Amino acid sequence: MTSFIYPVVVAWTWGGGWLASIFDVGYMDFAGSGVVHFTGGVCGLAGTVILGPRRGRFENPEEFEYHNIPLVVLGTFALWFGWYGFNPGSTLSMHDKEMGALAAQVAMNTTLSAATCGITVFLLKFVLVRKYDVGALCNGILSGLVSITAGCGNMECGSAVLTGFIGAFFYQAASSLLVRLKIDDPVDASAVHGACGVWGLLAAGLFDWGKGFDHYHGWSGFGCMAGDDGACRKGLGGAAIGAQIVMILAIIAWAGTLSTLSFLVLKFSGLLRIGENIEKVGYDMHSHSPPKAYAFNGHDPKSSSSEESGSEGCL
């Protein structure tokens, strides 16, 4: 992945390859909705399909709830904080007022999309299951971050809010589809990074802050893409969206094919999945010391004996 699959995608895009000039307008992916996230989402989907679901995942779903919600929240905010490094940092310099203003615009767009998508997914999940799902809120935040990463440098704040809002539906639809197809993606990685990576690339083309679909800014920041005469080029909207679609298809073909072959080799060599007995007892019990993440003085907190023993079952 890091030696061959991802670097080739980078060479096609940030490296100035064929996608950088396709349709005479080129792709737009400011900080990596496609180059980073969609590439990873495609590979993750291939891996989880080939690996197959965990034992009992769809027969006893209640046994596969989040392990530790506080750590999920902490990890989400760590990621969100880090996003301000590579989104505004993708301006690559702040040597003048214009670049500083662009970095500030990127930071604001990143915040608005993440917050909007997180709250929207949270409300969507409540409508679906009538329960408050903090894990869904966290994945919604990440989905909003992925959705805005491509277009954070070429859209207005209102468009960033709309990007996050629509991204919530992309995430929830993909997450629900995975469950319906009985594809076991433990952290919804392919829904967050795959589905919202696709949407992020499309949003960068659709919501570009150029005048309608006539002018296109793309990588030009606050200015339009200009011709040799210095005047704004016209009629680029359709070509720009077409370039984004070609990029999506190219990543699916390249990353999807190679990751599928890699996972198949691992599967048929017996290196992809742990043994049935290890999976049954858990990897903590099999290979780690201590063998449990939490200690209960020898009592199972879920058992009736622990409940009846009163204080003896406490930590």
C-alpha positions, 0 to 999 in steps of 0.5 A: 500500500505505502510502497506501490499503490498509494505512491502511484496515485500521488504521481498521477495527481499531486506529482503532476501526472496525467490527472493533473491536466486531464480535459485541459482543466485537471482534477481538484483535490486540495488535501486528499479526499481522493488521493488519500481517503478514497484510495484507503477506503477502496483498499479497506473495502476489498480487505474486509470483503475478502477477510469475511465477517467476524464469527457471530457478527450478524447473528449476535450483533449486540456482542459487537458494540463499541469497546470504549466510547470515551476512547472513541471520542478522544480519538475523533478529536485527536483526528479532527485537531490533526486535520488542521495540519494537513488541510490548511497546511496543504497551502504549502506556504503562507508567505503573503496575505493571500496564502494566509487568507486561503489557509484561514478559509480552508480551516473554516471550511474544515470546521463547518463541514465536520460539525455539520456532518457530525450533527446530521449523522447523529440526528439521522441515527436517532431517527433510525433507531430512536437512540443517541449514538455517540459513535455515529456522531464521531464517524459523522465528524470524520465523514465531514472532514473527509468530504471537505478535504478535496474542496476546502480550498475552492469553495465558500463557507456555505458550500462547506456546510452543504458539503458536510450535510450531504456527506452525512447521507453518503456515510449513513447510506454506505454504512447501512448498505454494508450491514445489509450486504453483511460486510463486516467493516468494524469501524465503517472505514470504507463508509467514512473514507470510501463513500465520503471520499467519492462525495468529496471529489464530486463536491470539489467540482460542483461547489467551486466558488467560480461564477456558476459553471462558467468560471472555475477556480480549482487550484487557483485559490481566490482567482479563476483559472486564466488563459494565456491572455490573463482572462478567466477561462470560460465553460470549464464546469462540466470538464472539471466534474468530468475530471473528478469522475475520471479520478474516481474511476482511476483510483477504483481500478488501480487501488481496487485491483491491486489491493484485491490481488494482495488480499487474495494472496494473503488469504490463500497463503493462510496469513490473512485471518487468525485461527478459529480457536483464537478468534473464539477466545479472543486475541487478548486471551491468546497472546497478551498479558494480562489477557483482559483489558479490564479486571473484575477480580475473577468475576464476570460483570455480566454474570448473575453471580456477580450481580448477586454478590453485591460489592464483591463483584465491584472493581 
